[in-house]
Amino acid sequence: YVAQQDYRRALDDFGYVIEHVQDENIKHSAIFARGVIYFQFEEYEPAISDLELLMPLDADPKFKKEARQKLGICYLKTGQKDRATADVRRAV
């Protein structure tokens, strides 16, 4: 659905993958992708939930760096300026 730019349906697919797929790399990719889609839709609270999930996991460092940057923006958009500053600094 992502290739077709049907991001709402892609959210459901990523949710299924997160819940049912055992491969950790695939699961991490799905968490990241779902968080980014929420971010793009300016749905910051669910984006924060997904992107925060990624932080303690042994996920690809490029995912974690971009997730940290997006988390900083999400925190800023939701009025959490201290958290925003901390995450943006960690991402750099």
CORPEHU-V126563 format. One record per backbone hydrogen bond with DSSP energy under -0.5 kcal/mol. NH is the residue of the N-H (numbers start at 0). CO is the residue of the C=O. Records with the same first field share a line. If there is no record, write none. Layout:
NH = CO, CO
This chain:
4 = 1
5 = 0
6 = 4
9 = 5
10 = 6
11 = 7
12 = 8
13 = 9
14 = 10
15 = 11
16 = 12
17 = 13
18 = 14
19 = 15
20 = 16
26 = 22
27 = 23
28 = 24
29 = 25
30 = 26
31 = 27
32 = 28
33 = 29
34 = 30
35 = 31
36 = 32
37 = 33
38 = 34
39 = 35
40 = 36
41 = 38
42 = 37
43 = 41
46 = 42
47 = 43
48 = 44
49 = 45
50 = 46
51 = 47
52 = 48
53 = 49
54 = 50, 51
55 = 51
56 = 53
58 = 56
62 = 59
63 = 59
64 = 60
65 = 61
66 = 62
67 = 63
68 = 64
69 = 65
70 = 66
71 = 67
72 = 68
73 = 69
74 = 70
75 = 71
76 = 72
77 = 73
78 = 75
79 = 74
80 = 78
83 = 79
84 = 80
85 = 81
86 = 82
87 = 83
88 = 84
89 = 85
90 = 86
91 = 87
